[in-house]
Amino acid sequence: MTEADLSYLWVYLSASPLTGLTMTLVAYSAAYKLYQVSGQNVWLHPVITAVALLILFLQTVGMDYKAYFEGAQFIHFLLGPATVALAIPLYQQLPKLKRIWWPTTVGLLAGVMMGAVSSVLVAYLGGASLETLLSVAPKSVTVPIAMGISEQIGGLPSLTAVLVVATGVVGAVLGVALFQWMGIRDDSVKGVAMGVAAHGIGTARSFQVSQEMGAFSGLAMALAGVLTAIILPFLVPALHGLHSL
């Protein structure tokens, strides 16, 4: 096969939605294999490695992100059913949830408020613009909800998405070790903390620890999204006032 034939073949493949889908599956499969071989080293979490591989691929071949996403959107669509499926392990933890619903609720409220306030405060002290402050505020919520909130309150959804992913990666990498250092042993407590702070990626990491931790992390992730969507718009005037100081 000549160089011209290879060039023609790549032009055809790059225009096909299946290319994005195939590369996503290949990248995650390779990343997961590496994660297993490394003894589940948290620094080689498959989400982190797969994202890095996909970025390298897109940069190397010069593929536009929109063209890539035409294929990757098939996997993106599955986020909805996967999120709903989190109700199954949570249902199995229903007896315990009934016993600890009150401290769980208080913890969720505290986590949502502190997640928004602390991130905005750090950004403000760093001299961030108002638009950046509004983009940072929902960073502790899962991507689809965070982007929607950011757009509604005047932030940059694309910046919010990057911050959400970065927050989830940091939480997944450091969360379990932090719990051990603090002497926290209850998987339900660890799950709620992980779900509020590290949302989807943190929930995936929680399921690797235990079914109970994953179930409570999924619950916290979902409720944190709802609470943030309700509470954050009321805090927008305060953000405007803070920026004007």
N, C-alpha and C positions, 0 to 999 in steps of 0.2 A: 504494500500500500504506500503510495507516494505522499509527500508532505501536503500537497494540494488536497488529496483525498482525506487526510486526517483533519485538515483545516475545515473542509466542508462538513465532515462528520461532527466536529465540535460545534460548528455554527448550528447544525440541526439539533444536537443534544441540548445546547444551552437555551434553545427556544422552547424546549419541551418541559412542561410542568413536572414530569416524572424525574427530571434531573435533580431538582431541589429535594424532592421526597426521598430519592435514593441516597443522595449524599447525607441527608439528615440521619437516615437509618444506619448507614455505614459508619458515620462519625460516632454516633452514640454506641453502636455495637463495639467499635474499637475502643472507645473510652471506657465502657463497662468492663471489657476484657482486661484492660490495663488496670482498672480499679481492683478487680478480683486478684490479678497476679501480684499486685502490690500489697496484698493482705488488707484491702479496704482502707488504704491510706486516705485520710480525710482531705489532704492536699491534692489528691488525684480523684476527687469526686467526679463521677461521669458527666454531670452537667457542666462543670467547669471545663473539663478536657474537651468535651464535644463542642462547646461553643468556640473554644480556641481553634480546634481543627476546622470548623466551618468558616471562621474568619480567615484562616490561612488559605483555605480553598478558594473562597470568593476573591481574596486579594490576588492570589496566584493566577487565576483564570480570567480575572477582570469581569466577573459576572455581577450585574446589577442586583441589588437586594430585592427589588420588586420582582424581577424575573425568578430569583430563588424562591421567594415567598409564594409564588403561584403554585409551586409544588408542595412547599412546607405547610401550606394552609390546611392540607388534609389532616396533618398531625395536630395543627392548632385547633381544628374543629373538635378533636377528641378530648381537649381539655375540659369541655363542658360535661360530657358523660363521666370522665374520670373524677371530676370534682363531686358530682352527684353520688358516685359509687363510694365516696368516703363515708356516706351514711351507714353503710353496712358494718364496718368495724366499730363505728360509734354506737350503733344499736346494741352490739355485743357488750358494750361498756355501760349500758343504760342503768343498771343497778347502782354502780358507783357514781355515775353522774347525778342521780337523784340524791345521793348523800352529800355531795360536795357542790351542788349547784350555786349556793350562795357565795362561797369563797371564789369559785370560778368566775362568777359574774363580776365581783369586785376586782379580781385580778385582770379581767378583760378590760374593764373600764380604765383602770390605772395604766395598763399597758398601752392602750390606744392613745390616751392623753399624753403620757410621757414620751411615746414614740414620736408623736407630732411635735410636741413642744420642744423636746431636746434637739431634734434635727433642725428645726427652724432656728432655734437659738444659736446653735453652732454655725449655721449658714450666715445668720445675721452678724455674729461676731467676726466672721470672715469677710464681711463687706459685700455679701451677695445682694443682687438687685431684687426688687419686689417680685418680678416674674420668676426668679430662681427660688425665692422663699415659697412662693405658691406651688412651685413644682416639687420642692423638697417635702412639704408637709404630708402628702399621702404616701411617702416612700415605704412605709411598713405595711402596706396592703398589697394583696396579690395583683399582678400586672393589669388584667382587664379592668378591675374596679379602680385601681389607682390612676390609670390613664383617663378613665371617664371622669373621675373627681377632678383631676388636674385640669382637664379641658373646661369643665364647668366653672371652676373658680378663677380661671385666668392664667394657669400655669402652662408649661410646655410638656405635652404628653410624652414626647420622645425622650426628653430629659428625665422625666419621672420614671419611664420604663427602665432606663439604664440604672437609675438609683435603686429601683426595686430589685432588679437582678443582682446588683452588687451587694445590697443588704442581705438578700437571701443566701448568696454564696458565703459571705462572711459568717452569717449565723450557722449555716450548715457545717462550715469548717471548724468554728470555734465553740459552738454551742455545747456539745456533749462534754468536751474537756472542761468547759467552764462550770457545768453542773457538777462534775466530779470534784473540781477544786473547791466549790462551795459546799460540798457534802450533801447535795440534793439527791435523794434516792427514789422518791415517788415518781413513777413514770407519768402519772396524770399531771403533776405539777410541771415536770419538764416539758411535757407535750404542749400545755397551754402557753408556757413561756416561749417555746420554739415557734408555735403557730402565730402568736402575736408579733414576734420580732422578726421572724425569717420566712413567714408565709409558705408559698408552695415548695420551694427548694428545701426549706427547713422541715416541712412535713414529709417530704420524700426521705430525708435523712432520718427523721423520727421513726418511720416505719422500718428502717434498717436496724434500729435499736430494739424496738418491741412493738407489738400490735397495739398495746394500750397507749404508748406514747404517741404513735401515729394517729390513733383515733382522736385523742384529745387535741393534738396539733391541728388536725383537719377541722375540728369544731372551732377552735380558737381562730384559725385563719378565716373561716367563713363569717363568724360573728364580728371579728375585728373589721372586716370589710364593710359590713352593714353599719356598724357603729360609727366608723370613720365617715362613711357617706352621709350619715345623719348629723354628726357633731361638727365636722370640719367646716362646712359652709357658714356656720354661726361664728366661727373664729376668724373668718376672712377679714372683717372690719378691724379686728385687733392686729392682724398682720399688716394691714395698710397703715394703721396708727404707729406700729413699731417701726416700719420702714421710714416714716416721715420724721422720726425723732432725730 
